[in-house]
Amino acid sequence: MYTPNRLQENIENAIQNIQYPAQPERLYQPIRYIMSLGGKRIRPALTLMAADLFGAAIEKAMPAALAIETFHNFTLIHDDIMDNAPLRRGRQTVHEKWGVNNAILSGDVMMVEANKHLSMLDSAVLKDALATFNTTAQGVCEGQQLDMEFEELQTVSIPEYINMIRLKTAVLLGGAMKLGAQVAGATSIQAGQLYQFGVNLGIAFQLQDDILDVYGDPEKFGKQVGGDIIANKKTLMLLKLKELANPADLAELESQSNNKNHAEKINNITALYDRYNIRELASIEMRHYSDLAFNALSSLDVQEDRKSQLYELADLLMSREH
C-alpha cells in the first residue's frame, strides 16, 4: 500500500512530465503555470489510493488522476475570474497575469486536456470512467452556479446549503475515488461505497472549514479568520444563527452586514454565534457527515488493513487546528 505522501510525489512527477504544445504560447503557458502551483494534490491522490485499495498498479490509474487534477485546476482558473481573486496559493492568479479572455480560453483547453488523459485509460473501463467524470464535472459546475445564486437570495435553507457544498466541493472527492475504483475493476457496489465515503468526507471537510473560518487559529489554519463573516457569506454557521436567533438579535445581525469595521464586525457576529452555541451545533452537523463517510468505508468489502491509509488521510483532513 502506498502512503499519500508517496502518491503525491508520483503525481507531481507525472504533472511535470505532461507535454503541452509550445504554441500558441499564451494559451498553454497559463496551463503550465496553474498546474505548477502545487497544492496538496488530495483529489488525484484519492484516485490512486482507490485503485491501490483494489490491488491495481497506480500507473494504470494515473491518467484518471491527472484528469481529475487538470479538471480541478480548470475550475480554479474560472472560480478566480468569477471571484475577481488576485491570488491563488500566494501567487498571482491566471486572469491577473494573462488577462480574463486568455484565462477563460486556457481553462477551456484544460477541460480538453482532462479528457485526453481519460482517453488513455484501458478501453474496458473507459465508458464507465467517462460517465463518472462527466457526472462529477457537471455537478461541480452546478454547485458553483448555486453558490453564485445564493449571494443574491435573502433566504437559503440548511439543506439547500448542504446540497450546494455537496456539488461544489464534495462530489469531486467522491468522483475521484469512484474513478480509481472503476479503473481497478471494483464492483459497482464497491465503487459506490467509495463514492459515498468521498462525498460525505467532502461535506464534513467544508463544514469544518465554516467553523474554522470563525474559530480557527490563523497561523495553523492558513487562512484569514473571519473572511466569511466579512463577505456576508451564507455558511452553515450563519444559516443556523438565522434559524435560532430572536428578532432583536436578527436585527443586530442585519445591522452588521454593512459594517465596514471588519474587526468589529467579526467580534460582534462571533458573539452572536457564542450566544446561540452555534459552534457546537455546526460541529454536530459536521460529525454527522464524517460518521457517514467512515461508515461507508467501514462497510466496504475490502480487507481492513488495506483501508488503513484512507483512514489516516481522512483523520488528517478532519483534524485541522481549531
SERO-4910 file (N, C-alpha, C, O; in steps of 0.05 Angstrom, whole numbers):
BEGIN
 pado doro    nc1    nc2    nc3   cac1   cac2   cac3    cc1    cc2    cc3    oc1    oc2    oc3
  Met    A     17    -24      0      0      0      0     17     25      0     37     26     14
  Tyr    A     10     44    -16     25     69    -18     15     89      3     -9     91      8
  Thr    A     33    105     14     25    127     32     15    150     14     24    153     -9
  Pro    A     -2    168     25    -10    192     10     14    208      1     14    219    -22
  Asn    A     34    211     18     58    227     10     72    216    -14     80    230    -32
  Arg    A     75    189    -14     88    176    -37     72    180    -63     83    185    -84
  Leu    A     45    178    -60     28    182    -84     30    211    -94     30    216   -118
  Gln    A     30    230    -75     32    258    -82     58    264    -97     59    280   -116
  Glu    A     80    250    -89    106    253   -104    103    242   -132    113    255   -151
  Asn    A     90    219   -135     86    207   -161     69    226   -179     74    228   -203
  Ile    A     49    238   -167     31    256   -182     47    280   -192     45    289   -215
  Glu    A     63    292   -174     80    315   -181     98    309   -204    101    324   -223
  Asn    A    110    285   -203    128    277   -225    113    274   -251    122    282   -272
  Ala    A     89    262   -249     73    258   -274     64    285   -285     64    288   -310
  Ile    A     57    304   -268     49    331   -278     72    345   -292     68    357   -312
  Gln    A     96    342   -280    119    355   -292    126    343   -320    138    356   -336
  Asn    A    118    318   -324    124    304   -349    102    308   -370    105    298   -393
  Ile    A     81    322   -364     60    327   -384     71    345   -406     83    366   -399
  Gln    A     68    338   -430     79    354   -453     56    369   -466     40    358   -481
  Tyr    A     54    395   -459     35    412   -473     47    424   -498     72    427   -499
  Pro    A     31    430   -518     42    443   -542     56    469   -536     49    483   -517
  Ala    A     76    475   -552     91    500   -548     76    525   -557     79    546   -545
  Gln    A     59    522   -577     45    545   -588     15    539   -590      8    516   -594
  Pro    A     -2    559   -588      4    587   -581     13    589   -551      1    578   -533
  Glu    A     35    603   -547     47    604   -521     28    615   -499     28    605   -477
  Arg    A     13    636   -506     -5    648   -487    -29    631   -480    -44    637   -461
  Leu    A    -33    609   -495    -55    591   -489    -45    569   -469    -59    562   -451
  Tyr    A    -20    560   -474    -10    537   -458      6    545   -434      9    531   -414
  Gln    A     18    569   -435     35    578   -412     18    581   -387     27    573   -365
  Pro    A     -6    592   -388    -23    593   -363    -29    566   -352    -31    562   -328
  Ile    A    -32    546   -370    -38    518   -360    -14    507   -345    -17    496   -323
  Arg    A     10    511   -357     34    502   -343     37    516   -316     45    504   -296
  Tyr    A     30    541   -316     33    557   -291     14    547   -269     23    542   -247
  Ile    A    -12    545   -275    -31    537   -254    -26    508   -245    -29    502   -221
  Met    A    -17    491   -263    -11    463   -256     14    461   -239     18    441   -224
  Ser    A     31    481   -240     57    480   -226     55    494   -198     74    493   -183
  Leu    A     31    505   -192     28    520   -166     26    501   -142     27    510   -120
  Gly    A     24    475   -148     25    456   -126     -2    452   -113    -22    447   -126
  Gly    A     -2    454    -86    -26    446    -71    -22    418    -61     -1    406    -65
  Lys    A    -41    408    -46    -38    382    -33    -42    358    -52    -35    336    -45
  Arg    A    -54    363    -75    -60    342    -95    -77    320    -82    -73    296    -87
  Ile    A    -95    328    -64   -112    308    -50   -129    292    -69   -132    268    -66
  Arg    A   -142    306    -88   -161    292   -106   -148    271   -123   -158    248   -123
  Pro    A   -126    277   -137   -113    255   -152   -102    234   -134   -101    210   -142
  Ala    A    -93    241   -110    -82    221    -92   -105    202    -84   -100    178    -81
  Leu    A   -129    212    -80   -152    195    -74   -158    175    -96   -165    152    -92
  Thr    A   -155    185   -121   -159    167   -144   -139    144   -143   -147    121   -147
  Leu    A   -114    150   -139    -93    129   -137    -97    111   -113    -92     87   -115
  Met    A   -105    123    -91   -109    107    -66   -132     87    -71   -131     64    -61
  Ala    A   -153     96    -85   -176     78    -90   -167     55   -108   -175     32   -104
  Ala    A   -151     61   -128   -141     40   -146   -123     20   -131   -125     -4   -134
  Asp    A   -105     32   -114    -87     16    -98   -102     -2    -78    -94    -24    -72
  Leu    A   -125      8    -68   -141     -7    -49   -149    -34    -61   -152    -54    -46
  Phe    A   -154    -34    -87   -163    -59   -100   -140    -74   -115   -145    -91   -131
  Gly    A   -116    -66   -109    -93    -80   -119    -84    -73   -147    -67    -87   -158
  Ala    A    -94    -51   -158    -86    -43   -185    -60    -28   -183    -54    -14   -164
  Ala    A    -44    -30   -204    -19    -14   -206    -27     16   -208    -45     23   -224
  Ile    A    -13     33   -194    -21     61   -194    -16     73   -221    -30     93   -229
  Glu    A      3     63   -237      8     73   -264    -17     70   -281    -23     86   -299
  Lys    A    -32     49   -276    -57     44   -291    -78     65   -286    -94     72   -304
  Ala    A    -77     77   -262    -97     97   -254    -87    125   -257   -103    144   -254
  Met    A    -62    129   -264    -50    156   -265    -65    173   -286    -69    197   -280
  Pro    A    -73    163   -309    -88    181   -328   -114    192   -315   -121    215   -320
  Ala    A   -128    176   -300   -152    185   -286   -145    206   -265   -159    226   -262
  Ala    A   -123    201   -251   -114    221   -230   -107    247   -243   -114    268   -232
  Leu    A    -93    246   -266    -85    271   -279   -110    285   -291   -111    310   -292
  Ala    A   -129    270   -300   -154    282   -310   -169    297   -287   -178    320   -291
  Ile    A   -170    285   -264   -183    298   -240   -168    323   -232   -180    343   -227
  Glu    A   -141    322   -231   -126    345   -223   -127    367   -244   -128    391   -237
  Thr    A   -127    360   -269   -129    380   -290   -156    394   -289   -158    418   -291
  Phe    A   -177    378   -286   -204    390   -283   -206    408   -259   -217    430   -261
  His    A   -195    399   -236   -196    415   -212   -183    442   -216   -194    463   -208
  Asn    A   -160    442   -229   -146    468   -234   -160    485   -254   -158    510   -253
  Phe    A   -173    472   -274   -190    487   -292   -212    503   -277   -217    526   -282
  Thr    A   -225    489   -257   -245    503   -242   -234    526   -225   -247    546   -221
  Leu    A   -209    523   -216   -196    544   -200   -192    569   -217   -196    591   -208
  Ile    A   -184    565   -242   -180    588   -260   -206    604   -263   -207    628   -260
  His    A   -228    589   -269   -253    602   -274   -266    613   -248   -278    634   -248
  Asp    A   -262    599   -225   -271    609   -199   -258    635   -193   -271    654   -183
  Asp    A   -232    637   -198   -217    661   -191   -227    685   -208   -227    708   -199
  Ile    A   -234    679   -233   -246    701   -250   -272    710   -238   -276    734   -235
  Met    A   -289    691   -231   -316    698   -220   -314    713   -193   -330    730   -187
  Asp    A   -293    705   -177   -289    718   -151   -272    743   -153   -268    757   -133
  Asn    A   -261    748   -177   -242    771   -180   -219    769   -160   -211    788   -148
  Ala    A   -209    744   -157   -188    739   -137   -161    746   -148   -154    739   -171
  Pro    A   -144    761   -132   -118    769   -142    -97    747   -138    -77    747   -153
  Leu    A   -101    730   -118    -80    710   -111    -92    682   -110   -115    678   -103
  Arg    A    -75    663   -117    -81    634   -115    -56    621   -104    -35    621   -117
  Arg    A    -59    608    -80    -36    595    -67    -12    615    -64     11    608    -68
  Gly    A    -19    640    -58      2    660    -54     14    672    -78     33    688    -77
  Arg    A      5    664   -102     16    673   -127     -6    687   -143    -30    682   -139
  Gln    A      2    703   -162    -17    718   -179    -35    698   -194    -26    678   -204
  Thr    A    -61    705   -195    -80    687   -209    -76    689   -239    -64    709   -249
  Val    A    -85    669   -253    -81    668   -282    -93    692   -296    -81    704   -314
  His    A   -118    700   -289   -131    722   -303   -117    749   -297   -117    767   -313
  Glu    A   -104    751   -273    -89    775   -267    -63    777   -283    -54    798   -291
  Lys    A    -52    754   -288    -26    752   -302    -28    753   -332    -11    766   -345
  Trp    A    -49    741   -343    -52    739   -372    -77    753   -383    -80    755   -407
  Gly    A    -95    762   -365   -120    774   -374   -143    754   -374   -139    730   -376
  Val    A   -167    765   -371   -191    748   -368   -196    730   -392   -201    706   -389
  Asn    A   -194    742   -416   -200    726   -440   -181    703   -443   -189    681   -450
  Asn    A   -156    708   -439   -136    687   -440   -141    665   -420   -139    641   -425
  Ala    A   -149    673   -395   -154    654   -374   -178    636   -380   -177    612   -375
  Ile    A   -199    648   -392   -222    632   -399   -215    612   -420   -222    588   -418
  Leu    A   -200    620   -440   -192    602   -462   -174    580   -452   -177    557   -460
  Ser    A   -154    587   -436   -136    567   -425   -152    547   -407   -146    523   -408
  Gly    A   -171    557   -392   -188    539   -376   -204    520   -394   -206    496   -388
  Asp    A   -214    530   -416   -229    513   -435   -211    490   -445   -220    467   -447
  Val    A   -186    497   -452   -168    477   -462   -161    456   -441   -157    433   -447
  Met    A   -161    465   -416   -155    446   -394   -177    424   -393   -171    401   -386
  Met    A   -202    431   -399   -223    411   -399   -217    391   -422   -222    367   -418
  Val    A   -207    400   -444   -200    382   -466   -176    365   -457   -176    341   -462
  Glu    A   -157    377   -444   -133    361   -434   -142    340   -414   -131    318   -414
  Ala    A   -161    346   -397   -171    326   -378   -183    302   -393   -178    279   -385
  Asn    A   -198    308   -414   -209    286   -430   -188    270   -445   -191    246   -449
  Lys    A   -167    283   -453   -145    269   -466   -131    250   -447   -124    228   -454
  His    A   -128    258   -422   -117    240   -402   -136    216   -398   -126    193   -398
  Leu    A   -162    221   -396   -181    199   -393   -180    179   -416   -183    155   -412
  Ser    A   -176    189   -440   -176    172   -464   -153    152   -464   -153    133   -479
  Met    A   -134    156   -446   -111    137   -444   -117    113   -426   -100     95   -423
  Leu    A   -141    113   -414   -148     90   -397   -154     66   -414   -160     68   -438
  Asp    A   -153     43   -401   -160     17   -415   -188     19   -426   -206     29   -412
  Ser    A   -192     10   -450   -218     12   -463   -240     -3   -448   -264      3   -450
  Ala    A   -232    -23   -432   -252    -39   -417   -266    -22   -395   -288    -28   -387
  Val    A   -252     -1   -385   -264     15   -364   -270     44   -373   -282     59   -358
  Leu    A   -263     50   -398   -266     78   -408   -294     88   -407   -298    111   -399
  Lys    A   -313     72   -415   -341     82   -416   -351     90   -388   -362    111   -385
  Asp    A   -347     72   -369   -356     78   -341   -340    102   -330   -352    119   -316
  Ala    A   -314    103   -336   -298    125   -325   -307    152   -337   -308    171   -322
  Leu    A   -313    152   -362   -323    177   -375   -350    186   -362   -354    210   -357
  Ala    A   -367    167   -357   -393    173   -345   -389    185   -318   -402    205   -310
  Thr    A   -371    173   -302   -365    184   -275   -353    211   -276   -361    229   -262
  Phe    A   -334    215   -294   -320    241   -297   -340    262   -305   -340    284   -294
  Asn    A   -356    257   -325   -375    277   -335   -396    284   -315   -403    308   -312
  Thr    A   -406    265   -301   -426    270   -280   -414    287   -258   -427    306   -248
  Thr    A   -389    281   -251   -375    296   -230   -370    325   -239   -376    344   -224
  Ala    A   -360    328   -263   -354    355   -273   -379    372   -275   -379    396   -268
  Gln    A   -401    360   -284   -426    375   -286   -436    383   -259   -446    405   -255
  Gly    A   -433    365   -239   -441    371   -212   -426    395   -200   -438    412   -187
  Val    A   -400    396   -205   -384    418   -195   -393    444   -206   -395    464   -192
  Cys    A   -400    445   -232   -409    469   -245   -437    477   -234   -442    501   -230
  Glu    A   -454    457   -229   -480    463   -216   -476    475   -189   -491    494   -181
  Gly    A   -457    465   -173   -452    475   -147   -442    504   -147   -450    520   -131
  Gln    A   -425    510   -166   -415    537   -169   -437    556   -176   -438    579   -165
  Gln    A   -455    548   -194   -478    564   -201   -496    570   -177   -505    592   -172
  Leu    A   -502    549   -161   -518    552   -137   -505    571   -118   -518    588   -105
  Asp    A   -479    569   -114   -464    586    -96   -467    616   -104   -471    633    -88
  Met    A   -465    621   -130   -469    648   -140   -497    658   -135   -502    681   -128
  Glu    A   -517    640   -140   -545    648   -136   -551    654   -107   -567    671   -101
  Phe    A   -538    639    -89   -543    643    -60   -535    671    -51   -546    682    -32
  Glu    A   -515    683    -65   -507    710    -57   -529    730    -61   -530    751    -48
  Glu    A   -548    724    -79   -569    743    -86   -595    737    -70   -614    753    -70
  Leu    A   -596    714    -57   -621    705    -43   -620    715    -15   -600    714     -1
  Gln    A   -643    724     -5   -646    732     23   -646    707     41   -635    707     63
  Thr    A   -660    686     32   -664    662     48   -653    638     34   -660    632     11
  Val    A   -636    623     48   -626    597     39   -629    578     62   -621    584     85
  Ser    A   -640    554     57   -644    534     78   -618    519     82   -601    518     64
  Ile    A   -616    506    105   -592    490    111   -590    466     91   -568    461     81
  Pro    A   -612    452     86   -610    430     65   -601    441     38   -586    427     24
  Glu    A   -610    464     30   -601    476      5   -571    482      5   -557    478    -14
  Tyr    A   -561    492     28   -533    497     31   -516    472     30   -496    471     16
  Ile    A   -526    451     44   -511    425     43   -510    414     15   -490    404      6
  Asn    A   -532    417      0   -532    407    -27   -513    423    -44   -499    411    -62
  Met    A   -511    449    -40   -492    465    -55   -463    457    -50   -448    453    -69
  Ile    A   -456    453    -25   -428    445    -20   -422    416    -28   -400    409    -35
  Arg    A   -444    400    -28   -441    372    -38   -432    373    -67   -414    359    -76
  Leu    A   -446    391    -83   -440    393   -111   -413    407   -116   -397    398   -131
  Lys    A   -410    430   -104   -387    447   -110   -361    435   -101   -340    438   -114
  Thr    A   -361    422    -78   -336    413    -66   -334    382    -64   -314    370    -71
  Ala    A   -356    370    -54   -354    342    -45   -355    321    -68   -342    301    -66
  Val    A   -371    327    -89   -373    306   -110   -347    301   -124   -342    280   -136
  Leu    A   -329    321   -124   -303    317   -137   -286    297   -121   -271    282   -133
  Leu    A   -288    298    -94   -274    278    -78   -286    250    -83   -271    231    -86
  Gly    A   -313    249    -83   -326    223    -88   -320    213   -116   -314    189   -119
  Gly    A   -322    231   -136   -317    223   -163   -288    214   -167   -283    195   -182
  Ala    A   -269    227   -154   -241    219   -156   -237    190   -146   -222    175   -158
  Met    A   -250    183   -124   -247    157   -113   -262    136   -130   -252    114   -134
  Lys    A   -285    143   -140   -300    124   -156   -285    118   -182   -285     95   -191
  Leu    A   -272    138   -193   -256    133   -217   -234    113   -212   -229     95   -227
  Gly    A   -219    117   -189   -198     99   -183   -208     70   -179   -194     51   -188
  Ala    A   -231     68   -166   -243     41   -162   -250     28   -189   -245      4   -193
  Gln    A   -262     44   -207   -270     33   -233   -246     24   -249   -247      3   -262
  Val    A   -225     40   -249   -200     33   -263   -189      7   -253   -178     -9   -268
  Ala    A   -192      2   -227   -181    -22   -214   -199    -47   -218   -192    -69   -209
  Gly    A   -223    -42   -230   -241    -65   -235   -259    -72   -211   -268    -94   -209
  Ala    A   -263    -53   -193   -281    -57   -170   -309    -61   -179   -316    -52   -202
  Thr    A   -326    -73   -163   -354    -76   -170   -368    -49   -168   -357    -30   -155
  Ser    A   -391    -46   -180   -406    -21   -178   -414    -14   -150   -415      9   -142
  Ile    A   -419    -35   -133   -426    -31   -105   -402    -19    -90   -404      0    -75
  Gln    A   -378    -31    -95   -354    -21    -82   -347      7    -90   -340     24    -74
  Ala    A   -350     12   -117   -344     39   -127   -364     59   -114   -356     82   -108
  Gly    A   -389     51   -111   -410     68    -99   -404     74    -70   -408     96    -61
  Gln    A   -394     54    -55   -387     58    -27   -364     78    -24   -364     95     -7
  Leu    A   -344     76    -42   -322     94    -41   -331    122    -48   -322    142    -37
  Tyr    A   -350    124    -67   -362    150    -75   -375    163    -50   -372    187    -45
  Gln    A   -391    147    -36   -404    158    -12   -384    166      9   -388    186     23
  Phe    A   -363    151     12   -341    159     31   -330    186     23   -328    204     40
  Gly    A   -323    189     -2   -311    214    -12   -330    238    -10   -322    259     -1
  Val    A   -355    234    -17   -375    256    -17   -380    265     12   -380    289     17
  Asn    A   -385    247     30   -391    254     57   -367    266     72   -370    283     88
  Leu    A   -343    256     65   -319    267     76   -316    296     66   -308    314     81
  Gly    A   -322    301     40   -321    328     29   -340    347     42   -333    370     47
  Ile    A   -364    338     48   -384    355     61   -374    362     90   -375    385     98
  Ala    A   -364    341    104   -354    345    131   -331    365    131   -329    382    148
  Phe    A   -313    362    111   -290    379    109   -298    408    105   -287    427    117
  Gln    A   -318    413     88   -327    440     83   -341    452    107   -338    476    113
  Leu    A   -357    436    122   -370    446    146   -349    453    167   -352    472    182
  Gln    A   -328    436    168   -306    443    186   -293    469    178   -285    485    195
  Asp    A   -291    474    152   -280    499    142   -296    523    151   -285    544    159
  Asp    A   -323    520    151   -341    541    161   -335    548    190   -334    571    198
  Ile    A   -331    527    206   -325    531    235   -298    544    239   -296    563    254
  Leu    A   -278    533    225   -251    544    228   -249    573    218   -232    588    228
  Asp    A   -266    581    199   -265    608    190   -271    628    212   -262    651    212
  Val    A   -287    619    232   -294    636    254   -276    631    278   -267    649    292
  Tyr    A   -271    605    284   -257    598    309   -229    587    305   -216    578    324
  Gly    A   -219    587    281   -192    576    276   -170    593    285   -173    618    289
  Asp    A   -147    581    289   -122    595    294   -110    603    267   -104    586    251
  Pro    A   -108    630    261   -100    638    234    -73    626    226    -68    621    202
  Glu    A    -54    623    245    -28    612    238    -29    583    230    -15    574    212
  Lys    A    -46    568    244    -49    539    239    -69    533    217    -66    514    202
  Phe    A    -89    550    214   -110    546    194   -100    554    166   -109    543    146
  Gly    A    -82    574    165    -71    582    140    -88    601    123    -82    606    100
  Lys    A   -110    611    135   -128    629    121   -136    652    140   -133    649    165
  Gln    A   -146    673    129   -156    695    145   -181    686    161   -200    678    149
  Val    A   -179    688    187   -202    681    203   -223    703    202   -216    727    204
  Gly    A   -248    696    198   -269    716    195   -275    725    167   -291    743    163
  Gly    A   -262    713    148   -266    721    120   -294    717    110   -305    734     95
  Asp    A   -307    696    119   -335    691    111   -354    711    124   -373    720    111
  Ile    A   -347    720    148   -364    740    162   -361    767    147   -381    780    142
  Ile    A   -336    774    140   -332    799    126   -348    800    100   -359    820     92
  Ala    A   -348    777     86   -361    775     59   -391    769     61   -404    766     40
  Asn    A   -402    768     85   -431    761     89   -438    735     75   -459    731     65
  Lys    A   -419    716     76   -423    690     62   -443    673     77   -441    671    102
  Lys    A   -461    661     62   -481    644     75   -469    616     81   -470    598     64
  Thr    A   -458    614    104   -446    588    113   -466    574    131   -487    585    138
  Leu    A   -460    550    139   -476    535    158   -479    551    184   -501    552    196
  Met    A   -457    564    192   -457    579    217   -478    601    216   -495    605    234
  Leu    A   -478    617    194   -496    639    192   -525    630    189   -543    641    201
  Leu    A   -529    609    173   -557    599    169   -568    588    195   -592    591    200
  Lys    A   -552    574    211   -561    563    236   -568    586    255   -588    584    270
  Leu    A   -552    607    255   -558    631    272   -584    643    264   -601    650    281
  Lys    A   -588    647    238   -614    659    229   -638    642    236   -660    652    241
  Glu    A   -634    616    238   -655    597    245   -663    600    274   -686    597    281
  Leu    A   -644    606    291   -648    606    320   -651    633    334   -664    635    355
  Ala    A   -641    654    322   -639    680    335   -666    693    339   -684    689    323
  Asn    A   -669    707    362   -693    722    367   -694    747    350   -673    754    338
  Pro    A   -717    761    348   -719    784    330   -698    806    335   -687    818    316
  Ala    A   -692    811    360   -672    832    367   -644    825    357   -630    841    346
  Asp    A   -637    799    361   -611    790    351   -609    788    321   -588    793    309
  Leu    A   -632    782    309   -633    782    279   -629    810    269   -615    814    248
  Ala    A   -640    830    282   -637    858    274   -608    866    277   -597    880    261
  Glu    A   -595    857    299   -567    863    304   -550    850    282   -531    863    272
  Leu    A   -556    825    275   -542    811    253   -545    827    227   -525    830    212
  Glu    A   -569    835    221   -574    850    196   -558    876    196   -548    884    175
  Ser    A   -557    890    219   -543    916    221   -513    912    216   -499    931    208
  Gln    A   -502    888    221   -474    884    218   -466    879    189   -442    881    182
  Ser    A   -485    873    172   -479    866    144   -464    887    129   -447    881    111
  Asn    A   -469    913    136   -455    935    122   -434    948    139   -424    970    132
  Asn    A   -426    935    161   -405    946    179   -378    945    165   -368    923    159
  Lys    A   -366    968    160   -340    969    146   -316    964    164   -294    960    155
  Asn    A   -321    965    191   -300    959    210   -299    929    213   -314    918    229
  His    A   -281    916    199   -281    887    197   -276    874    224   -289    854    230
  Ala    A   -258    884    239   -252    872    265   -276    873    283   -282    854    297
  Glu    A   -290    896    283   -314    899    300   -336    880    290   -350    868    306
  Lys    A   -339    879    264   -360    861    252   -355    832    260   -374    818    268
  Ile    A   -330    823    258   -323    795    265   -329    790    295   -341    770    302
  Asn    A   -321    809    312   -326    806    341   -356    805    347   -364    788    363
  Asn    A   -371    823    335   -400    824    341   -415    799    332   -432    789    346
  Ile    A   -409    790    308   -423    766    298   -413    741    312   -429    723    318
  Thr    A   -388    740    319   -378    717    335   -392    716    362   -398    694    372
  Ala    A   -397    739    374   -411    740    399   -439    728    396   -449    715    414
  Leu    A   -452    734    374   -479    722    369   -477    692    365   -494    677    376
  Tyr    A   -456    683    351   -452    654    349   -449    641    376   -460    620    382
  Asp    A   -433    654    394   -429    643    420   -455    642    437   -460    624    451
  Arg    A   -471    663    433   -496    665    448   -515    642    442   -529    632    460
  Tyr    A   -514    633    418   -533    611    409   -519    584    406   -530    566    395
  Asn    A   -494    582    416   -480    557    416   -477    545    387   -478    521    383
  Ile    A   -473    563    368   -472    556    340   -448    537    334   -450    519    317
  Arg    A   -426    543    347   -402    526    342   -408    497    347   -401    480    330
  Glu    A   -420    490    370   -425    462    376   -447    451    358   -445    427    350
  Leu    A   -467    466    351   -488    457    333   -476    450    305   -484    431    293
  Ala    A   -458    468    296   -445    463    270   -427    439    271   -425    423    252
  Ser    A   -414    435    294   -396    412    298   -412    386    298   -402    366    287
  Ile    A   -436    386    309   -453    362    308   -460    355    279   -459    332    271
  Glu    A   -467    375    263   -473    371    235   -448    360    220   -451    342    204
  Met    A   -425    372    226   -400    363    214   -395    333    221   -388    317    203
  Arg    A   -398    326    246   -392    299    255   -412    279    242   -405    256    237
  His    A   -437    288    237   -456    271    224   -446    261    197   -447    238    190
  Tyr    A   -435    280    181   -425    273    154   -399    258    155   -393    241    139
  Ser    A   -383    265    175   -358    250    180   -364    221    186   -351    202    177
  Asp    A   -384    216    203   -392    189    211   -403    174    186   -397    150    183
  Leu    A   -419    188    169   -429    175    145   -405    166    127   -406    144    115
  Ala    A   -385    183    126   -361    176    109   -347    151    120   -342    132    105
  Phe    A   -342    151    146   -327    129    158   -344    103    158   -333     81    155
  Asn    A   -370    106    160   -388     82    158   -387     70    131   -387     45    128
  Ala    A   -386     87    110   -385     77     82   -358     62     78   -358     41     65
  Leu    A   -337     73     89   -311     60     86   -310     34    102   -299     14     93
  Ser    A   -321     34    126   -322     11    143   -337    -12    130   -329    -36    133
  Ser    A   -359     -6    116   -376    -27    104   -364    -37     77   -374    -57     66
  Leu    A   -343    -24     67   -331    -33     42   -319    -61     45   -303    -65     63
  Asp    A   -326    -79     27   -316   -106     28   -287   -109     18   -282   -120     -4
  Val    A   -269    -98     34   -240   -100     28   -226   -105     55   -236    -95     75
  Gln    A   -205   -119     54   -190   -125     79   -184    -99     94   -175    -79     82
  Glu    A   -189    -99    120   -186    -75    137   -158    -63    135   -155    -38    134
  Asp    A   -138    -80    134   -110    -69    134   -105    -53    108    -87    -36    107
  Arg    A   -119    -59     87   -116    -45     61   -129    -17     62   -123      0     45
  Lys    A   -146    -13     82   -160     13     84   -145     32    102   -153     56    104
  Ser    A   -123     24    114   -110     39    135   -101     67    125   -104     87    140
  Gln    A    -90     68    101    -81     94     91   -104    114     86   -101    138     90
  Leu    A   -127    103     78   -151    120     74   -161    131    100   -168    154    103
  Tyr    A   -162    113    121   -170    122    147   -151    144    157   -160    164    168
  Glu    A   -125    140    153   -106    160    163   -109    187    148   -108    208    161
  Leu    A   -113    186    122   -116    210    107   -142    225    116   -142    249    119
  Ala    A   -163    210    119   -189    222    128   -186    235    156   -195    257    161
  Asp    A   -172    220    174   -167    231    200   -151    257    199   -156    276    213
  Leu    A   -131    257    181   -114    281    177   -131    305    167   -128    327    177
  Leu    A   -148    299    148   -165    321    137   -184    332    157   -191    356    157
  Met    A   -194    315    175   -214    323    195   -202    332    222   -217    336    241
  Ser    A   -176    334    223   -164    342    249   -147    367    246   -127    371    259
  Arg    A   -156    385    228   -143    411    226   -146    427    251   -164    423    267
  Glu    A   -127    445    255   -126    460    280   -149    480    284   -156    495    265
  His    A   -161    479    307   -181    500    314   -167    523    327   -180    543    334
***
